[in-house]
C-alpha cells in the first residue's frame, strides 16, 4: 500500500473535531481567523489533511496555554517558518560534501 501524503485532505470537520478533541465551532473559528485553510470538496465541504490536524493540535495546545487568536497565529507562523528553514538547511547540508577535519 502506498503511503498517503500528509497534505491530502481526507477528514470532514466532524472527524477532525474528534481527532483534536475540539468542538466544530472552534475549528470554524480558527478557520475564520486564518489559522488554517482546509481544502473544500466540489460540494463545498471542508476536508482536513493530516497536516491540518497537526496544526489544529498545535493551536489547541497554544490556546490551552492562554494565548489569544493573534498570539496563536503568530506562534504557528513562526513554527512554520522555522520548519521551512530547517528543511532548507537539511537540503543544503545534504548537497554539500562533508568538509574534512584537519588532522593533528
C-alpha positions in Angstrom: 0.0 0.0 0.0 1.3 3.5 -0.9 1.8 5.9 1.9 -0.6 8.9 1.9 0.8 12.4 1.6 0.2 14.3 4.8 -1.2 17.2 2.7 -4.0 15.0 1.3 -7.4 16.3 2.5 -9.4 13.3 3.8 -11.2 14.2 7.0 -14.5 16.0 7.4 -15.0 18.5 10.2 -16.7 16.1 12.5 -13.8 13.6 12.3 -11.3 16.4 12.6 -13.0 17.7 15.7 -12.8 14.2 17.2 -9.2 13.8 16.3 -8.2 17.0 18.0 -10.8 17.0 20.8 -12.2 20.4 19.9 -15.7 21.5 19.1 -16.5 22.0 15.5 -17.3 25.6 16.3 -13.8 26.2 17.5 -12.4 24.7 14.3 -14.6 27.0 12.3 -13.4 30.0 14.4 -9.8 29.1 13.8 -10.5 28.9 10.1 -12.4 32.3 10.1 -9.3 33.8 11.8 -7.0 32.4 9.2 -5.2 29.8 11.4 -5.8 27.2 8.7 -7.4 26.9 5.3 -8.9 23.5 4.8 -9.5 22.1 1.3 -13.0 22.0 0.0 -14.8 19.3 -1.9 -16.7 20.0 -5.1 -19.8 20.5 -2.9 -18.0 22.9 -0.6 -17.5 20.5 2.4 -14.4 21.2 4.4 -11.7 18.5 4.1 -8.7 18.4 6.5 -5.4 16.8 5.9 -3.0 15.2 8.5 -1.0 18.5 8.3 -4.2 20.4 9.1 -4.9 18.1 12.0 -1.4 18.7 13.4 -1.8 22.4 13.0 -5.2 22.2 14.9 -3.5 20.3 17.7 -0.8 22.9 18.0 -3.4 25.7 18.0 -5.4 23.9 20.7 -2.3 23.5 22.8 -1.4 27.2 22.5 -5.0 28.1 23.4 -4.7 25.9 26.4 -1.6 27.8 27.4 -3.6 31.0 27.4 -2.7 32.6 24.0 -5.3 34.6 22.2 -6.0 34.0 18.5 -3.5 36.6 17.3 -0.8 35.0 19.5 -1.7 31.6 18.2 -1.4 32.8 14.7 2.0 34.4 15.3 3.4 31.3 17.0 2.1 29.0 14.3 3.6 31.2 11.6 6.9 31.3 13.4 6.9 27.5 13.8 6.1 27.0 10.1 8.9 29.4 9.2 11.3 27.6 11.5 10.4 24.2 10.0 10.9 25.6 6.5 14.3 27.0 7.4 15.3 23.7 8.9 14.2 21.8 5.8 16.2 24.2 3.6 19.3 23.8 5.9 18.9 20.0 5.8 18.7 20.1 2.0 21.7 22.3 1.7 23.7 20.1 4.1 22.8 17.0 2.1 24.1 18.7 -1.1 27.3 20.0 0.4 30.2 17.5 0.7 31.4 17.0 4.2 34.5 19.0 5.0 37.5 17.2 6.2 38.6 17.9 9.7 42.3 18.9 9.9 44.5 16.2 11.3 46.9 16.8 14.1 
